């Protein structure tokens, strides 16, 4: 798909899940890879080295805490010294915490914003000068479908991922006349270790099987009823790294099994219509309540579609 021989890739949050899948695919195309993440590094290092295709490739690991700017700077220096300037930067590090806004820990808020958003700024500001100097670079920020729509009790995560997409657009504009591109990818449900914990918690709470819990989780949001895989996301990263992707700049590319296809009625008028017809707040995602019967749908929609005044209170 793309020849990355001689290129250096840095993938944050790459000792498991999406990041590990991306790192393996980049190595398979010839890149030397710097891994990053907590926990045991030997297993992920072995898997990525196994994917390498050339004797000259190197695969290393740095355990920088992506919530700390000084450690990020140390990781970037280590990468340049050990492998060379970064050509492909994949910002994937992320954590999650779930709670209502009024119960959300300020410490958790700060931690999530630091790791999920600020780390993307720090790696990008440090990688960009050498990319500009060589007039080639690929920055891929792993955002989320939650950078496009929201879910309750995920205030910090949703805020951070929306911020990642905004930062992606700014970076793309500032590099638009160079050989450097910056884009975001927005996965829906991916069966990562983080999501597996949610599945297990759901199964325990509902006293059901893991398979039923997975299907229940998917059915609420993802119409395909299938998880996106790390390998599918990695193939999208490779495409963005290819010559075919050089005019894709500032995109927020969703790979979500149809999740955001349900959220296309976004104008104020359409939102009000959705509110009346579907029976939920115009600021909730489409699909937040069961659809009415065809008769009820027609009864509610007809006067709105044909110019009647909006119901009182809108």
Secondary structure, 3 states (H helix, E strand, C coil): CCCCCCCEEEECCCCCHHHHHHHHHHHHCCCEEEEECCCCCHHHHHHHHHHCCCCCCCEEEECCCCCCHHHHHHHHHHHHHHCCCCCEEEECCCCCCCECHHHCCHHHHHHHHHHHHHHHHHHHHHHHHHHHHHCCEEEEEECCHHHCCCCCCEHHHHHHHHHHHHHHHHHHHHCCCCCEEEEEEEECCECCHHHHHHHHHHHHHHCCCHHHHHHHHHHHHCCCCCCECHHHHHHHHHHHHCHHHCCCCCCEEEECCCHHHHHCCCCHHHHHHHHHHHHCCCCCCCCCCCCCCHHHHHHHHHHHHCCCCCCCCC
